[in-house]
Amino acid sequence: MNFLRGTRDKISKYVDVNSEICIEMSINGSSVYDFCCFGIDKSGKLSDDRYMIFYNQTSSPDNEVSFVSGNNSGKFFINLSKLPSNIDKLVFTASIDGDSTMGEISKHSFYLSQNNNIEISMELSGSDFKAEKAIISVEIYRKDEWRIASAAKGFNGGLSALLAAFGGTEVHSDSQENKNIPPNQSGQSVSDAKYEKSEEELTQKVMGKISLSKDKVNLEKHVVNLSKCIVSLSKESGVDLGSTKAKVVVVLDYSGSMSRLYSNGTVQRTISRLVPLGLTFDDNGSIDVYLFQSSYKKIADLNLSNYENYVANVINTSGYTMGGTAYAPVLRAIIEGDSYKQGGFLGFGGKTVTTESIVDDGDATFILFITDGENADRRETDEIIKKSSDMNVFIQFIGIGCEKFEYLEMLDDIPGRKRDNTGFSKMKDLDKADDNELYTNVLKQFSGWLKGLQ
């Protein structure tokens, strides 16, 4: 059933109210959007703050309402029959985290489903609103039985104003006294746990590190998209990624099968999109880079002075040749340090090259490991991953191309680790992946690892 603004009906006409229902909300637009369910009493107030369900409090006391956040979307799973009698109404809202307005969105969608079958839907566009910062989308309320109404009305304030409208109070001190805003797992209020930087603040911070106008033009789009991704993942994971400091390391496969991706510009274009990671997370704004095949080679750091022609001027002039595929040597060098002989003839002469470990007890080390092939050294790789599992390092593997990546798919099942310190994402074509897909694949599991450290 397609609902229009103002439609009201009994829910029992569409679903079994004694079984779980799902409400999915999404917005297509240029900002980051928050979705919330307020459990309201008969006086229209949020008298029990445990029934404000959103990204920072994802379930009610007995799991009658639970929330799963997506990319500018959210799903609420609801058992109406289990709600306590003092919860008279559920109000579903969407609000903007940023300076945009609801009049600028492309579409707002609302779906009510049961057993994966959509029973009620509603779609709105920006033309339905003006300068409002939030939408009161749908209300589910008691009137003899459970009913639903498509309010579909704009609201001038954002999430904080919605909270105030329902009788909650946002307090910015450390005291918990007289707070009606729900605490998160760490005991902070939502206000206290507000992420340090918004999209705009993150973007301005990173762009402030870029002095040349040509670099601002080249990188601004990627910086903006990375900032959006960081704010979205922060809300989803509960980790303030925008304030995280980490030493960023990029490890690039230099096996023979990668030659086409180097020659056709795919690697260079990807490298340019990775520069904002260093500017965002690393205090020195640069990225350590390693090439690997059966061995490895550390090359010049990636930074603003060399990123534009990094493949041509750094990689292609490094003197390193393409070979097989082994993961362990380069991981061991980054995590433990290494020394090896370079040059000489038949084992005589040459010089000893020492590679210092990057991992220490300071800022976390975040290794982004890009490969297009299976490794020939699974046992050795297992060993270094297990050894590093209680260290301050996370390894995000990105598998590209059509390889099955059986080993990387099995990483989560490696026994003997103190904690899960690896992630794996598969991306068939780096060039076809937009910034959101790339940055999400790079950072999503890293944010989960950071959450486990809290």
C-alpha positions in Angstrom: 0.0 0.0 0.0 1.4 3.4 -1.0 0.8 6.0 1.7 0.4 9.7 1.0 1.0 12.5 3.4 -1.8 12.3 6.1 -2.8 8.7 5.5 -3.9 6.9 8.6 -4.9 3.2 9.0 -4.9 0.2 11.3 -1.6 -1.7 11.1 -3.4 -5.0 11.5 -4.8 -4.6 8.0 -1.3 -5.1 6.6 0.8 -7.1 9.1 0.5 -9.4 12.1 1.1 -7.0 15.0 2.2 -9.8 17.3 5.2 -10.6 15.1 8.2 -8.5 14.3 8.0 -5.8 11.7 10.7 -3.8 10.0 10.7 -0.1 9.2 13.4 1.0 6.7 14.1 4.7 6.1 16.5 6.3 3.6 17.3 9.7 2.1 19.1 10.4 -1.2 21.0 13.7 -0.8 24.3 15.4 -0.5 24.5 15.4 3.3 24.7 12.8 6.1 21.3 12.0 7.6 20.4 10.6 11.0 17.4 8.4 11.7 15.7 8.1 15.1 12.7 6.4 16.8 11.2 8.2 19.8 9.1 6.1 22.2 6.6 8.7 23.5 4.2 8.4 26.4 0.5 9.6 26.6 1.6 13.2 27.2 3.7 13.2 24.1 7.0 13.2 26.0 10.1 11.0 26.0 9.6 10.1 29.7 11.9 7.1 29.4 15.1 8.0 27.5 15.9 4.3 26.9 13.3 4.5 24.2 15.1 7.0 22.1 16.6 4.6 19.5 19.2 5.8 17.1 22.9 5.4 16.1 24.2 5.9 19.6 21.6 3.8 21.4 20.7 1.0 19.1 18.1 -1.0 21.1 15.5 -0.5 23.8 15.7 -2.2 27.2 14.1 -5.5 26.2 15.0 -5.2 22.5 11.4 -4.3 21.6 12.9 -1.8 19.1 16.4 -2.2 17.6 18.3 -0.2 15.0 20.8 -1.0 12.3 22.4 2.0 10.6 23.3 2.0 6.9 24.7 4.5 4.4 22.1 7.4 4.8 19.6 4.7 5.7 18.4 2.8 8.7 16.3 -0.2 9.7 14.2 -0.4 12.8 13.1 -3.9 13.9 10.0 -3.6 16.1 7.9 -6.0 18.3 4.8 -3.9 19.1 3.3 -6.6 21.3 6.3 -6.4 23.7 6.3 -2.6 24.2 5.4 -1.6 27.7 2.1 0.1 28.2 3.6 3.5 29.0 4.9 3.7 25.4 1.9 5.1 23.6 3.5 6.2 20.3 6.6 5.5 18.2 7.7 8.6 16.1 10.2 8.0 13.3 12.3 10.9 12.3 15.1 11.9 9.9 17.5 14.8 10.5 20.4 16.4 8.8 23.9 16.4 10.2 25.2 19.5 8.4 24.1 22.8 6.9 21.8 21.5 4.2 18.0 21.5 4.3 15.4 18.9 3.5 14.3 21.0 0.6 17.6 20.0 -1.1 17.1 16.2 -0.9 16.3 14.0 -3.9 14.1 11.5 -2.2 13.0 10.2 1.2 11.7 6.7 1.3 9.8 4.8 4.0 9.0 1.1 3.9 7.2 -1.1 6.5 7.7 -4.8 5.9 7.2 -8.2 7.5 8.9 -11.4 6.5 10.8 -9.4 3.8 7.5 -8.4 2.1 6.9 -4.6 1.8 3.4 -3.9 3.0 3.4 -0.1 3.3 5.6 2.4 1.5 5.9 6.2 1.2 8.1 8.4 -0.9 8.7 12.1 -0.6 11.0 14.5 -2.4 12.7 17.8 -1.6 9.7 19.7 -3.1 7.7 18.5 -0.2 9.8 20.6 2.2 11.6 23.9 2.4 14.3 25.0 4.8 13.6 22.4 7.5 16.4 20.4 9.0 14.4 17.3 9.9 11.3 15.3 8.9 8.8 13.7 11.2 8.1 10.8 8.8 5.7 8.3 10.3 4.0 7.7 13.6 2.8 4.4 15.0 0.4 4.9 17.9 -2.2 3.2 20.1 -5.9 4.0 19.6 -7.8 0.9 20.7 -5.2 -1.0 18.6 -2.0 -0.1 16.9 -2.4 2.4 14.0 0.0 4.1 11.6 -0.1 7.7 10.3 2.2 9.2 7.6 2.9 12.6 9.1 5.4 13.5 6.4 6.0 16.9 7.9 9.1 19.1 8.1 10.7 20.2 11.4 12.8 23.3 11.7 15.5 22.0 14.0 17.8 19.0 13.8 18.1 15.9 16.1 18.8 18.1 19.2 15.7 20.2 18.5 13.6 17.0 18.0 14.8 15.8 21.4 13.9 19.0 23.0 10.4 19.0 21.4 9.7 15.6 22.9 10.8 16.7 26.4 14.4 15.6 26.4 17.3 17.8 27.4 20.7 18.0 25.9 23.3 19.0 28.4 26.9 19.7 27.5 28.5 19.2 30.9 30.1 16.1 32.4 27.4 15.8 35.0 24.7 13.2 34.5 22.3 15.0 36.8 18.9 15.9 35.2 19.9 14.4 31.8 17.0 13.0 29.8 19.3 12.3 26.9 20.2 8.6 26.8 23.7 7.5 27.8 25.8 5.3 25.6 27.8 2.2 26.6 30.7 4.2 28.0 28.4 6.2 30.3 28.6 9.4 28.3 25.5 11.2 27.2 24.8 11.6 23.5 25.8 15.2 23.9 29.1 14.3 25.5 29.8 11.6 22.8 29.1 13.9 19.9 31.8 13.3 17.4 34.6 15.9 17.5 34.3 16.9 13.9 31.5 17.2 11.4 31.9 16.7 7.7 32.6 20.4 7.2 35.1 20.6 10.0 37.0 17.5 8.8 37.1 18.8 5.2 38.4 22.2 6.3 41.0 20.7 8.6 42.4 18.5 5.8 42.1 21.2 3.1 44.0 23.5 5.4 47.0 21.3 5.1 47.0 21.8 1.3 48.8 25.0 0.2 49.0 24.7 -3.6 45.9 25.6 -5.6 46.4 22.8 -8.1 46.4 20.3 -5.2 43.3 21.8 -3.7 41.5 21.3 -7.1 42.8 17.8 -7.5 42.0 16.5 -4.0 39.0 18.5 -2.7 36.4 16.1 -4.1 38.2 13.1 -2.5 38.6 15.0 0.8 34.9 15.8 0.9 33.9 12.3 0.1 36.3 10.8 2.7 34.9 13.2 5.4 31.4 12.1 4.6 32.5 8.4 4.9 34.3 9.0 8.2 31.2 10.7 9.8 28.9 8.0 8.5 31.1 5.2 9.8 31.6 7.0 13.1 27.9 7.0 13.7 27.6 3.4 12.6 30.4 2.0 14.7 30.4 4.4 17.7 34.0 5.2 17.2 35.1 8.8 16.6 37.1 8.2 13.4 37.4 11.9 12.8 39.6 12.3 15.8 41.6 9.1 15.3 45.3 9.3 14.8 47.1 6.5 12.9 50.2 5.8 10.9 49.0 4.9 7.5 50.9 2.4 5.5 50.0 1.3 1.9 51.4 -2.0 0.6 51.1 -2.4 -3.2 51.3 -5.8 -5.0 54.1 -5.7 -7.5 53.7 -9.2 -9.0 53.7 -9.7 -12.8 49.9 -9.9 -12.9 49.6 -6.3 -11.7 51.6 -4.9 -14.7 48.5 -3.8 -16.6 47.1 -1.9 -13.7 50.3 0.0 -13.3 50.6 0.8 -17.1 47.0 1.8 -17.6 46.9 4.3 -14.8 44.7 2.4 -12.3 47.3 2.3 -9.6 48.2 6.0 -10.1 44.5 7.1 -9.9 44.0 4.9 -6.7 47.1 6.4 -5.1 45.7 9.9 -5.6 42.6 8.9 -3.8 44.5 7.5 -0.9 46.4 10.8 -0.2 43.5 12.2 1.9 43.9 9.2 4.2 47.4 10.3 5.2 46.3 13.9 5.5 43.4 12.9 7.8 44.9 10.3 10.1 48.6 10.8 10.1 50.2 13.7 11.9 52.9 14.2 9.3 50.3 14.0 6.4 52.3 11.4 4.5 51.9 7.6 3.8 54.6 5.0 4.1 54.6 2.8 0.9 56.0 -0.7 0.3 56.0 -2.7 -2.9 56.0 -6.4 -2.6 56.3 -9.6 -4.7 58.2 -12.6 -3.3 60.3 -10.0 -1.5 59.6 -6.3 -0.7 61.0 -2.8 -1.1 60.2 0.3 0.9 60.0 3.3 -1.4 59.6 7.0 -0.8 56.7 8.2 1.3 53.5 9.3 -0.6 52.8 12.9 0.1 51.6 16.2 -1.5 54.9 16.8 -3.2 54.9 13.6 -5.2 51.5 12.0 -5.5 50.6 13.4 -8.9 53.2 11.3 -10.7 54.0 8.8 -8.0 54.0 5.7 -10.3 56.1 7.3 -13.0 58.6 9.1 -10.8 58.8 6.9 -7.7 57.7 3.3 -8.4 59.0 3.1 -12.0 62.4 4.5 -11.0 62.8 2.4 -7.8 64.8 -0.4 -9.5 62.4 -3.0 -8.2 61.3 -5.7 -10.5 58.0 -7.7 -10.7 57.9 -11.2 -9.3 55.7 -13.7 -7.4 53.3 -13.1 -4.5 54.3 -13.6 -0.8 52.6 -11.6 2.0 54.8 -12.4 5.0 58.1 -10.7 4.2 56.6 -7.2 3.8 54.3 -7.6 6.8 57.2 -8.8 8.9 59.3 -5.8 7.9 56.5 -3.4 8.8 55.6 -5.1 12.1 59.0 -6.3 13.3 61.6 -4.6 11.2 64.1 -6.3 8.9 67.6 -6.2 7.5 68.8 -7.6 4.2 71.7 -7.5 1.8 71.4 -5.3 -1.3 73.8 -5.3 -4.3 77.0 -7.3 -4.5 78.0 -10.3 -6.7 77.4 -13.9 -5.9 76.8 -13.1 -2.3 79.9 -10.9 -1.9 80.0 -7.2 -1.3 76.9 -5.0 -1.3 75.4 -3.3 1.7 73.1 -4.2 4.5 69.8 -2.4 4.4 67.8 -2.1 7.7 64.1 -1.5 7.7 62.8 -0.1 11.0 59.5 -1.4 12.4 56.7 1.1 12.0 54.5 -0.5 14.7 54.9 0.8 18.3 52.9 1.8 21.3 52.1 5.3 20.0 49.4 5.9 17.4 47.9 2.8 15.8 49.4 1.5 12.6 46.9 1.1 9.8 48.1 -1.1 6.9 46.2 -1.0 3.7 47.3 -4.0 1.7 46.3 -4.1 -2.0 46.8 -7.3 -3.9 45.4 -9.1 -7.0 46.6 -12.6 -6.2 46.8 -15.5 -3.7 49.9 -15.8 -1.7 52.4 -18.7 -1.8 53.3 -18.4 1.9 50.2 -19.0 4.0 51.9 -20.6 7.0 54.4 -17.7 7.3 51.6 -15.2 6.9 49.5 -16.9 9.6 52.5 -16.7 11.9 53.1 -12.9 11.5 49.3 -12.2 11.7 49.0 -14.2 14.9 52.1 -12.6 16.4 50.8 -9.1 15.7 47.3 -9.7 17.0 48.1 -8.2 20.4 50.1 -5.3 18.9 48.9 -1.8 18.0 48.3 -2.6 14.3 45.4 -3.4 12.0 45.8 -4.9 8.5 43.1 -4.2 5.9 43.5 -6.5 2.8 41.8 -5.3 -0.4 41.6 -8.0 -3.0 41.2 -6.7 -6.6 40.3 -8.5 -9.8 38.7 -11.9 -10.3 40.9 -14.0 -8.0 38.9 -16.1 -5.4 41.1 -15.0 -2.5 40.5 -18.2 -0.6 43.2 -17.4 2.0 42.0 -13.9 2.6 38.4 -15.1 2.9 39.5 -17.5 5.6 41.4 -14.9 7.7 38.6 -14.6 10.3 39.0 -18.3 11.1 42.7 -18.2 11.9 43.1 -19.6 15.4 45.5 -18.4 18.0 45.0 -14.7 17.8 44.6 -12.4 20.9 42.0 -10.4 18.8 40.9 -10.1 15.2 43.5 -7.7 13.7 42.7 -8.1 10.0 39.9 -7.2 7.5 39.2 -8.2 4.0 37.2 -6.5 1.2 37.0 -7.6 -2.4 36.8 -5.0 -5.1 36.8 -6.3 -8.7 37.6 -3.0 -10.4 39.3 -0.1 -8.5 38.6 2.4 -11.3 34.8 1.6 -11.3 34.5 2.0 -7.5 33.5 5.5 -6.5 35.0 7.2 -3.5 32.3 6.1 -1.1 32.8 2.4 -2.0 36.6 2.7 -1.8 36.8 4.6 1.5 34.1 2.4 3.1 36.0 -0.8 2.1 39.2 0.7 3.4 37.8 2.0 6.8 34.8 0.0 7.9 36.6 -3.0 9.5 39.3 -0.7 10.9 36.6 1.2 12.8 35.3 -2.1 14.2 38.8 -3.0 15.4 39.1 0.5 17.0 35.8 -0.1 18.7 37.2 -3.4 20.2 40.0 -1.4 21.9 37.6 0.9 23.8 
